[in-house]
Amino acid sequence: MIAESRRFYEEQVAPMIRNLFPQYEGRIAAGIAGEGSDCFGYYDEISRDHDFGTGVCLWLTDEDMQEFGRELSEAYDALVDEKTRTFLTARLRERRGVMSIHDFYSNILLIDCNTAECKMSDQQWRSLDHACLATAVNGEIFRDDPGVFTNFRKLLLDYYPDSVWRMRIAEKMHEYSACLQVNYARCMTRNDMVAADICKVRGMEAAMELYFLLKRTYPPYYKWTYRALKELDGNGRFSERIQELAELKCNEEAWKGTKYNPNRQNYKDRIVSLAEDMAYDLSELLRDNGLISHLNPYLEADVRKILEV
């Protein structure tokens, strides 16, 4: 869909702008980005039940939005409406077309973005959700002569400030250890399968988020996280472990007659051994990022060190 949107821009939208708004042509940023699976390149036949159609985003500064935004929007909507192949659902129509740079980023990140000065405070960074950030920087920019849209995009792509990055890594290390390396065993010993399964899922989510953090990449909306992980995972080892963990059921037989011992792992349960393998993978990434100097599969043990800056 990104390629189709680019063709629509080059063959239809750009000529319209050149003909009707020649004096403003160099002030309009254009591309496809934001909400919708098409912006991530994940659009498929199933996606056609919502957010369906071909469109582009035209981004303006607040000043230009006031000066000619309404006229440009009317011309763009007329162009879309006359082309049946570019039919847009009502929901997608809200996500494409003419919009201000400030509103685009602020609506996605749910903060008041200072796009004019291209800066964000650490407090704002700490408030942001991974998936929102991924949504704000996805897609492709076709043209941006003024550079205002692209400059703020680069600010986000340059990733979290170091202190925020470390804080988020420490949070996910703690969550992973608590869920998969401690509480899963406690729940299995108590024969609480529901709680154990929740521990497995939450630990798996923490592992994936931690992997993205250590690769300095924002994970998308949860339903696309594993797909993005497979693309990010060069040798496929970590994503294969995640896939296996997702398919495993809690093994009651492995825990029959077992007493809880925090210092002894029950490797009869494949989930336990797999959790340790994944923890080694993550520990290697922590070391590769210069955050630790040794490998330790119990991630909780290094949380304090990560926060010491």
GUFIRO-207886 format. One record per atom (N, C-alpha, C, O): residue in one letter; y, z, x. Coordinates in steps of 0.05 Angstrom, whole numbers, plus 32768, in hexadecimal, padded with zeros to 4 digits. Example, Ala and Ser with C-alpha at 12.3 -4.5 7.8 and 13.67 -1.06 7.14 Angstrom:
! residues 2
A7F8E809C8108A7FA6809C80F6A7FBE809C8108A7FBE80A9811DS7FD3808E8101S7FEB808F8111S8001809D8102S801780A1810C
This chain:
! residues 309
M7FE880008010M800080008000M801980008011M802E7FF68008I8019800B8029I8030800B803AI80377FEE8042I804E7FE78042A80227FDE8049A80277FC38050A80327FB38038A80447FA2803BE80287FB98020E80327FAB8008E804F7FB38002E805F7FA27FFAS80557FCC8007S80717FD58003S80837FC88017S809A7FC18010R807A7FC5802FR808B7FB78043R80907F9A803BR80A67F91803ER807B7F8D8031R807F7F718028R80937F708011R80A47F5E8010F80917F837FFFF80A37F847FE8F80C07F877FF2F80D37F7B7FE8Y80C37F998006Y80DE7F9D8011Y80E87F84801FY80FF7F7B8019E80D87F788030E80E17F61803FE80E67F48802EE80F97F398033E80D57F45801AE80D77F2C8009E80E97F2F7FF1E80F37F1B7FE7Q80ED7F487FE7Q80FC7F4B7FCEQ81147F5D7FD1Q812A7F567FCAV81107F757FDCV81257F897FDDV813A7F827FF1V81527F827FEBA81327F7C800AA81467F76801FA81577F5E8017A81707F5F801BP814C7F48800DP815D7F318004P81707F397FEEP81877F307FEDM81677F4A7FDBM81797F547FC6M81907F637FD1M81A77F5E7FC9I818B7F757FE4I81A17F847FF0I81B47F727FFFI81CC7F757FFER81A97F5F800ER81B97F4C801DR81CB7F3B800BR81E27F368012N81C17F347FF4N81D07F237FE2N81E57F327FD1N81FB7F297FCDL81DD7F4A7FC8L81EE7F597FB6L81FF7F6F7FC4L82157F767FBAF81F57F797FDAF82037F8F7FE8F82067F898006F81FF7F9A8016P82107F72800DP82127F6A802AP82227F7E803BP821C7F828052Q82377F89802FQ82487F9C803EQ823B7FB78043Q82447FC68054Y82257FBC8034Y82177FD68037Y81FC7FD38044Y81EE7FE78048E81F47FBB804BE81D87FB68054E81D07FC8806BE81BA7FD2806CG81E27FCB807EG81DB7FDB8096G81DD7FF98092G81D9800880A5R81E48002807AR81E6801E8074R81D080298063R81D08040805BI81BC8018805DI81A68020804BI818C8022805BI8182800F8066A8181803A805CA8167803E8069A815180388054A8154803E803DA813C802B805DA81278022804BA810C80288057A81088028806FG80F9802E8045G80DD8033804EG80CC803C8037G80D4803A801FI80B58047803EI80A38053802AI809A806E8035I808C806E8049A80A280838028A809B809E8032A809D80B2801BA80AA80AC8006G809180C9801EG809380DE800AG807980E27FFAG806380DF8005E807C80EA7FE1E806580F17FD1E805580D97FC8E806180C47FC2G803B80DB7FC7G802A80C57FBFG801680BE7FD5G801D80BD7FECS7FFD80B97FCDS7FE880B37FE0S7FEE80997FEFS7FE580958005D7FFD80877FE2D8003806E7FEFD801480728009D80128062801CC802480878009C8035808C8020C802480968038C802D8094804FF800D80A18033F7FFB80AA8048F7FE780948050F7FD880978063G7FE8807E8041G7FD480698046G7FB9806F803AG7FA580648043Y7FB880818027Y7F9F808A801BY7F9B80807FFEY7F8980887FF0Y7FAB806D7FF7Y7FA980627FDCY7F8F80527FD8Y7F8780437FEAD7F8280567FC1D7F6980477FBBD7F6880427F9DD7F7B80497F8EE7F5280387F93E7F5080317F77E7F53804A7F65E7F5E80487F4FI7F4980607F6EI7F4B80797F5EI7F6880817F5BI7F6F808C7F46S7F78807A7F6ES7F9580817F6DS7FA480727F58S7FBB807A7F51R7F98805E7F4CR7FA6804D7F39R7FAB805B7F1ER7FB980517F0DD7F9F80737F1AD7FA380817F01D7FBE808F7F00D7FC680987EEBH7FCC80907F17H7FE6809C7F17H7FF580927F30H7FE980877F43D801080957F30D8020808D7F47D801A80707F4FD8018806B7F67F8016805E7F3CF800D80437F42F802580307F44F803780317F33G8025801E7F57G803980097F59G804380057F75G803E80157F87T80537FF07F78T805F7FE97F92T807D7FEE7F91T808A7FE37F80G80867FFF7FA3G80A380047FA4G80AB800D7FBFG809980117FD0V80C580107FC4V80CE801A7FDEV80E4802F7FD9V80ED80327FC2C80EA803E7FEEC810080517FECC811880467FFBC8116803A8010L812F804A7FEFL814980427FFBL8159805C7FFEL816180687FEAW815E80648016W816B807E801BW8188807A8024W818E80698035L819A808A8018L81B68089801EL81C180A48025L81B680B9801DT81D780A58035T81E580BE8039T81F280C7801FT81F480B7800DD81FA80E0801DD820780E98005D822080D97FFFD822680D37FE8E822F80D28014E824880C38010E824280A78005E8250809E7FF2D822E809A8010D8227807F8007D821A80807FEBD821D806D7FDBM820C80967FE5M820180997FCAM821780997FB5M8214808D7FA0Q822D80A77FBCQ824380A87FA9Q8252808D7FA8Q825B80857F92E8253807F7FBFE826280667FC0E8255804F7FB2E826280407FA2F823B804B7FB7F822E80347FABF821180397FA2F820280267F9CG820980527FA2G81ED80597F9BG81E580507F7FG81CF80467F7BR81F680547F6CR81F0804D7F50R81EB802F7F4DR81D880267F41E81FD801F7F59E81FB80027F57E81E17FF87F65E81D37FE67F5BL81DB80047F7CL81C37FFC7F8BL81AA80037F7BL81977FF47F7BS81AB801A7F6FS819480237F5FS818F80117F47S8178800A7F41E81A480097F3AE81A17FF67F23E81967FDB7F2CE81857FD07F1EA819F7FD27F43A81957FB87F4DA81787FBA7F56A81687FA87F51Y81717FD17F62Y81557FD47F6AY81437FD67F51Y812D7FCA7F51D814A7FE67F3ED813A7FE97F25D81377FCE7F17D81217FC87F0DA814C7FBE7F17A814A7FA47F0AA81367F927F19A81277F827F0DL81367F947F33L81247F847F43L81077F8D7F3EL80F57F7C7F3BV81027FA77F3DV80E77FB17F38V80DD7FA97F1CV80C67FA07F19D80EF7FAA7F08D80E77FA57EEDD80E17F877EE8D80D17F817ED6E80EC7F767EF8E80E77F597EF3E80CE7F4F7F01E80C67F387EFDK80C27F607F12K80A97F587F20K80927F687F16K80907F807F1BT80807F5B7F07T806A7F6A7EFBT80577F767F10T804B7F8A7F0BR80567F697F27R80437F737F3BR804E7F8D7F48R80407F9B7F56T80687F937F44T80737FAB7F4FT80777FC17F3AT80867FD37F3EF80687FBE7F24F806A7FD27F0EF80667FEE7F1AF80537FF37F29L807780017F12L8076801C7F1AL8071802F7F02L807E802C7EEET805F80427F05T805D80567EF1T807680677EF1T808580677F04A807B80757EDBA809380857ED9A8095809A7EEFA80AA809F7EFAR807E80A67EF6R807E80BA7F0BR808580AE7F26R809480BA7F35L807A80977F2CL807F808B7F46L809C80807F47L80A8807F7F5DR80A780787F30R80C2806E7F30R80D580837F3AR80EA807D7F46E80CF809D7F34E80E080B37F3DE80DE80B77F5BE80F080C27F67R80C880AD7F67R80C480B27F84R80CC809A7F95R80CB809C7FADR80D480857F88R80DC806D7F97R80F980657F8ER810380717F7BG810480527F9BG811F80497F93G813480567FA4G812F805F7FBBV814C80577F99V816480617FA8V8166807F7FA5V8164808A7F90M816A808C7FBCM816D80AA7FBCM817D80B17FD5M817F80A27FE8S818880C97FD4S819780D37FECS818380DE8000S816E80E87FF9I818B80DC8019I817A80E7802FI81778105802BI81618110802EH818D81128025H818C812F8021H81798137800AH81688149800ED817A81297FF4D816981307FDDD814C812A7FE3D813A81397FDAF814681147FF1F812A810D7FF7F811D81238007F8108812D7FFFY812A812C801DY811D8141802DY811E815C801FY810B816B8021S813481638012S8136817D8005S812281807FEES811781967FEBN811E816B7FDFN810B816C7FC8N80EE816F7FD2N80DE817C7FC5I80E881637FE8I80CC81657FF3I80C881808001I80B3818C7FFDL80DB81888011L80D781A18021L80DF81BA8011L80D981D0801AL80ED81B67FFAL80F581CD7FE9L810881E07FF7L810881F87FF2I811981D48008I812F81E38014I814881D18014I814581B9800FD815F81DC801AD817781CD801BD817A81C28038D818281D0804AC817281A9803CC8170819D8056C818C81948060C819B81868052N8193819B8078N81AC81938085N81A681788093N81A4817780ACT81A581638084T819F81498090T81B7813D809ET81B3812C80B0A81CE81458096A81E7813A80A3A81E8814280C0A81EF813280D2E81E3815C80C6E81E3816780E1E81C8816780EEE81C5816D8106C81B4816080DFC8198815E80E9C818F817780F7C81898177810FK818E818D80E8K818581A680F3K817881B880DEK817F81B580C6M816781CA80E7M815A81DD80D5M815881F880E3M815481F880FCS815B820D80D5S8158822880E1S813B823080E3S812A822480D5D8135824380F4D8119824D80F6D8110825880DCD80F8825680D5Q8122826580CDQ811B827080B3Q8112825A80A0Q80FF825D8091Q8120824380A1Q8117822C8090Q80FC82228099Q80EB821C8089W80F9821F80B3W80DF821580BEW80C8822780B4W80B3821E80ACR80CD824280B5R80B8825480ADR80B182528090R809B82598088S80C38249807FS80BF82488062S80B0822E805AS80A7822C8043L80AC821C806CL80A182028065L808382028063L807582108072D807981F18051D805C81ED804ED805381D5805ED806181C1805FH803B81D7806BH803181C1807BH803181A7806BH803A81928075A802681A88053A8023818F8043A803E8182803CA8040816A803CC805281938037C806C81888031C8078817A8049C808481658047L807381858061L807D81788079L806E815E807EL807B814A8086A8054815D8079A80458144807CA8050812F8069A805181188070T805781388051T80628125803DT807D811A8045T80848103803FA808D812B8052A80A88123805AA80A8810F8071A80BC81008074V8092810E8080V809380FC8098V807D80E68097V807880DA80ACN807180E28080N805C80CE807EN806880B2807BN808080AE807EG8058809E8076G806180838070G806C80748087G80648078809EE808080638081E808B80518096E80A8804B808FE80AF80468078I80B9804A80A3I80D5804380A0I80D9802680A7I80D2801E80BDF80E480168095F80E77FFA8099F81027FF380A7F81047FE180B8R8116800280A0R81317FFE80ABR8142801780A9R814180248094D8151801D80BDD8163803480BCD8178803180D2D8177803D80E7D818C802080CCD81A1801B80E0D81B2803580E6D81B7803A80FDP81BA804480D1P81CA805C80D7P81BB807180E6P81C6808080F6G81A0807380E1G818F808680F0G818F80A280E4G818180B380EFV819E80A880CFV819F80C380C4V818480CB80B9V817B80E180BEF817780BA80A9F815D80C0809EF814880C480B5F813980D780B5T814880B180C8T813580B280DET813980CA80F0T812680D580FAN815280D280F4N815780E98106N814C810380FAN814081138109F814F810780E0F8143811F80D4F8125811D80D3F8117813180D6R811B810680CFR80FE810180D0R80F3810980ECR80DE811580EEK810281018101K80F98108811CK80FA81268121K80E98130812EL810E81338116L811081508118L80F6815D810DL80EC8170811AL80ED815380F7L80D4815E80EBL80BC815680FBL80AA81678100L80BB813D8105L80A481348114L80A18142812FL808C8144813AD80B8814B813AD80B7815A8153D80A981758151D80A481828165Y80A3817C8139Y809281938132Y80A181AE8132Y80B981AF8138Y809281C3812BY809D81DD8128Y80AA81E78142Y80A181E08158P80C081F78140P80C982068158P80B282178163P80A1821F8154D80B3821D817CD809C822A8189D80958245817CD807D824B8178S80A982558175S80A3826F8169S8095826C814ES8083827C8148V809E8259813EV809282548124V807682498127V806482518119W80738237813AW8059822B8140W804582418147W802E8242813CR804C82538159R803B82698161R8034827B814AR801D82848147M80488281813AM804482938123M802F82878110M801D82948107R8031826D810BR801F826080F8R8003825E8104R7FEF826080F6I80018259811EI7FE78259812BI7FDA82748129I7FC282768122A7FE98289812FA7FDE82A4812EA7FD582AB8112A7FC082B7810EE7FE482A380FDE7FDC82A880E1E7FC1829B80DBE7FB082A880CFK7FBD828280E4K7FA5827480DDK7F8D827E80EEK7F76827E80E5M7F9282878107M7F7D82938117M7F7382AD8109M7F5B82B18107H7F8682BD8100H7F7E82D580F2H7F6F82CF80D8H7F5A82DC80D2E7F7982BB80C9E7F6B82B480B0E7F4F82AA80B5E7F3D82B180A6Y7F4C829980CAY7F32828E80D0Y7F1E82A580D7Y7F0882A680CCS7F2682B680E9S7F1582CC80F1S7F0E82DF80DAS7EF782E780D6A7F2382E680CAA7F1E82F880B4A7F0B82EC80A0A7EF982FA8096C7F0E82D3809AC7EFD82C68085C7EE182C0808FC7ECD82C88082L7EDF82B180A5L7EC582A780ADL7EB682B880C2L7E9E82B780C4Q7EC582C780D1Q7EB882D680E7Q7EB482F480E0Q7EA7830280EFV7EC182FD80CBV7EBE831980C3V7EB5831C80A6V7E9F832580A0N7EC683138093N7EC083188077N7EA98309806BN7E9C83128058Y7EA482F18077Y7E8C82E2806DY7E7382F38071Y7E6382F5805EA7E7082FE8088A7E58830E808EA7E578327807CA7E42832F8073R7E6E83348078R7E6F834B8067R7E668344804AR7E568353803EC7E70832E8040C7E6983268025C7E4C831E8022C7E3F8325800EM7E4183118036M7E2583098035M7E1383228037M7DFE8323802AT7E1B83368047T7E0C834E8049T7E0B835D802ET7DF8836A8027R7E21835B801FR7E2383678005R7E1683567FEFR7E15835E7FD8N7E0D833E7FF7N7E02832B7FE4N7E1683217FCFN7E0F831C7FB8D7E2F831F7FD7D7E4483167FC6D7E4982F87FCCD7E5A82F27FDEM7E3B82E77FBFM7E3B82CA7FC5M7E5682BD7FBFM7E6082AB7FCDV7E6282C67FA9V7E7C82BB7FA1V7E9182C17FB6V7E9F82AE7FBFA7E9382DA7FBEA7EA782E17FD3A7EA182D37FEEA7EB382CB7FFCA7E8782D17FF4A7E7F82C4800DA7E8782A6800DA7E90829C8021D7E84829A7FF6D7E8B827D7FF4D7EA9827A7FF7D7EB382668002I7EB9828C7FEBI7ED6828B7FEEI7EDE828F800CI7EEF82818015C7ED082A1801AC7ED582A48036C7ED0828B8046C7EDF82838057K7EBA827D803FK7EB38264804CK7EC9824F8048K7ED28242805BV7ED2824C802FV7EE682378029V7F01823E8036V7F0D822C8042R7F0982578034R7F23825E8040R7F22825D805ER7F368255806BG7F0C8264806AG7F0982618087G7F0A8244808FG7F15823D80A4M7EFD82338080M7EFD82168085M7F1A820B8083M7F2281FB8094E7F298213806FE7F44820A806CE7F5582148084E7F658204808FA7F51822D808CA7F60823780A3A7F59822880BDA7F6B822380CDA7F40822180C0A7F37821280D8A7F4581F780D9A7F4E81EE80EEM7F4681E980C2M7F5381CF80C2M7F7181D180C8M7F7C81C180D7E7F7E81E480BBE7F9B81E880C0E7FA081EF80DDE7FB481E580E9L7F9081FF80E8L7F9382078104L7F8F81EF8117L7F9D81EC812AY7F7C81DE8110Y7F7881C58120Y7F9181B48120Y7F9981A98134F7F9C81B08108F7FB581A08106F7FCC81AD8115F7FDB819F8123L7FCE81C78114L7FE481D58122L7FE181D08140L7FF581CC814EL7FC981D2814AL7FC481CF8167L7FC681B18170L7FC881AC8188K7FC5819F815DK7FCA81838163K7FE7817B815CK7FEE8163815FR7FF7818E8154R8013818A814DR801781738138R80278161813CT800781758124T80088161810ET8007817080F3T7FF8818480F1Y8016816780DFY8016817580C6Y7FFF816B80B4Y7FFC815380B1P7FEF817D80A9P7FDA81758097P7FE5816E807CP7FF7817B8073P7FDB8159806FP7FE581518054P7FDA8164803FP7FCC81788044Y7FE1815D8026Y7FD8816A800EY7FB9816F8010Y7FAB815E801BY7FB081868006Y7F95818F800CY7F7F817A8006Y7F6B817A8015K7F83816A7FF2K7F6D81577FEBK7F6B81418000K7F5681338001W7F7F813E8011W7F7E812A8026W7F7B81368042W7F7981278056T7F7981518044T7F79815E805ET7F618155806FT7F6481508087Y7F4981558063Y7F32814E8072Y7F328131807CY7F2B812B8092R7F3C811F806BR7F3E81038073R7F518100808BR7F4C80F2809EA7F68810E8089A7F7B810E80A0A7F6F811B80B9A7F74811280CFL7F5F813080B5L7F52813D80CBL7F3F812A80DAL7F3F812980F3K7F2F811A80CBK7F1D810780D8K7F2C80F280E8K7F2380EA80FDE7F4480EA80DFE7F5480D780EDE7F6080E48107E7F6380D6811BL7F6580FE8106L7F72810C811CL7F5D81148131L7F6481168149D7F4581198128D7F2F8123813AD7F24810C814AD7F1480FC8140G7F2B810A8164G7F2380F48174G7F0580F08177G7EFC80DA8172N7EF78105817FN7EDA81018183N7EC98108816AN7EB18104816AG7ED681118155G7EC98116813CG7EB98130813BG7EAD81368126R7EB8813F8150R7EA781578151R7EB0816C813DR7EA08177812EF7ECA8171813EF7ED48187812DF7ED2817F810FF7ECA819080FFS7ED981678108S7ED8815E80ECS7EBB815E80E2S7EB6816380CBE7EA8815880F4E7E8C815980ECE7E83817580E6E7E74817A80D3R7E8D818880F5R7E8781A480F0R7E9281AD80D5R7E8581BB80C6I7EAB81A480CFI7EB781AB80B5I7EA7819F809EI7EA281AC808AQ7E9E818680A2Q7E8D8179808DQ7E7381898089Q7E6B818D8072E7E678191809EE7E4E81A0809CE7E5381BB808EE7E4381C3807DL7E6881C88096L7E6F81E28089L7E7381DF806BL7E6B81F0805CA7E8181CA8064A7E8781C58047A7E6D81C18037A7E6C81C98020E7E5981B58044E7E4181AF8035E7E2D81C68035E7E1A81C68025L7E3081DA8046L7E1E81F08048L7E2182048031L7E3882098028K7E0B820E8027K7E0C82238013K7E06823D8020K7DF9823F8035C7E1182528015C7E0C826D8020C7DEE8273801FC7DE18270800BN7DE3827B8036N7DC7827E803AN7DBE829B8035N7DC082AC8047E7DB682A2801CE7DAE82BD8015E7D9782C68026E7D9582DE802DE7D8482B4802AE7D6B82BC8039E7D7182C68055E7D6482D9805EA7D8682BB8061A7D8C82C3807DA7D9782E0807EA7D9882EB8094W7D9F82EB8068W7DAB83058068W7D9A831B805BW7DA28332805AK7D8283148052K7D7183288045K7D68833C805AK7D5F83358070G7D6B83568053G7D63836B8065G7D76836F807DG7D6F837D8090T7D8D8361807DT7DA083638093T7DB58378808ET7DC183798078K7DBA838980A2K7DD0839C80A0K7DE9839180AEK7DE6838480C3Y7E00839780A3Y7E19838C80AFY7E1E839980CAY7E1D83B180CDN7E23838880DEN7E29839180F9N7E4083808103N7E3C83698109P7E58838C8106P7E6F837B810EP7E6C8370812BP7E7B835E8132N7E5A837B813AN7E5783728156N7E3F835F815AN7E3883598170R7E3383578144R7E1B83468146R7E1C83308131R7E1F83358119Q7E1B8317813BQ7E1C83008129Q7E0082F9811EQ7DED82FA812DN7DFF82F38105N7DE682EB80F8N7DE382CD80FAN7DEA82BE80E7Y7DD882C48110Y7DD682A78114Y7DBF829A8104Y7DBA82828106K7DB182AA80F5K7D9D829E80E2K7DAC828E80CCK7DA0827C80C0D7DC4829580C8D7DD5828780B4D7DE5827180C3D7DF5827780D5R7DE0825880BCR7DED824280CAR7E0C824380C7R7E1A823A80D9I7E16824E80B2I7E33825180AEI7E3F826280C4I7E54825C80CEV7E31827780CCV7E3A828980E1V7E3B827A80FCV7E4F827C810AS7E26826D8103S7E26825F811DS7E3A8248811DS7E4682428132L7E3D823A8106L7E5082248105L7E6C822F8108L7E7D82238114A7E72824680FCA7E8C825280FEA7E938259811BA7EAA82568124E7E7F8262812AE7E8382678146E7E88824E8156E7E99824D8168D7E7982388150D7E7E821F815DD7E9A82158158D7EA7820B816BM7EA382168140M7EBE820E8139M7ED3821F8147M7EE882158150A7ECD82398149A7EE0824B8157A7EE282438174A7EF882458180Y7ECC823B8181Y7ECD8232819DY7EDF8219819FY7EEF821681B2D7EDB8206818CD7EEC81EE818CD7F0981F5818AD7F1A81EA8199L7F1082078179L7F2C820F8175L7F36821F818DL7F4D821C8195S7F25822F8199S7F2D823D81B1S7F33822A81C8S7F46822F81D8E7F24821481CAE7F29820081DEE7F4581F381DAE7F5381EE81EDL7F4B81EE81C1L7F6581E381BBL7F7C81F681C1L7F9181EE81CAL7F77821081BCL7F8B822481C3L7F90822481E1L7FA7822681EAR7F7B822281F0R7F7D8221820DR7F8B82088216R7F9C82098228D7F8481F1820AD7F9081D88212D7FAE81D8820CD7FBD81CA821AN7FB781E781F9N7FD381E981F2N7FE181FE8203N7FF9820381FFG7FD3820B8215G7FDF821F8227G7FE482398219G7FF4824A8223L7FD8823E8202L7FDC825781F4L7FCA826D81FDL7FD1828581FAI7FB382678207I7FA1827B8213I7F96826F822DI7F9882578232S7F8A8281823DS7F7F82778257S7F6182788258S7F558270826CH7F5582828243H7F3782858242H7F2D827C8227H7F3D82798214L7F1382798225L7F078273820BL7EFC828C81FEL7EEE829C820BN7F02829081E5N7EF882A781D6N7EF3829E81BAN7F06829881ABP7EDA829D81B1P7ED482938196P7EDF82A68180P7EE1829E8169Y7EE482BF8186Y7EEF82D18172Y7F0E82CE8173Y7F1B82DB8183L7F1982BD8162L7F3582B58163L7F4882CD815FL7F5E82CD816AE7F4082E0814FE7F5182F7814AE7F5983058164E7F6F83118165A7F4883058177A7F4D83138190A7F658308819FA7F71831781AFD7F6D82EF819AD7F8482E481A8D7F9D82E18198D7FB182D581A1V7F9D82EC817FV7FB482E9816EV7FCD82F5817AV7FE282E9817BR7FCA830D8185R7FE2831B8191R7FED830B81A8R8005830981ACK7FDB830081B8K7FE482F081D0K7FF482D881C7K800782D081D4I7FEB82CB81B2I7FF982B381A8I801682BA81A0I802882A981A4L801A82D28196L803582DA818CL804782E481A2L805F82E8819EE803B82E981BAE804B82F381D1E805982DC81DEE804C82CC81EDV807382DA81DAV808282C381E5V809682CE81FAV80A482BF8206
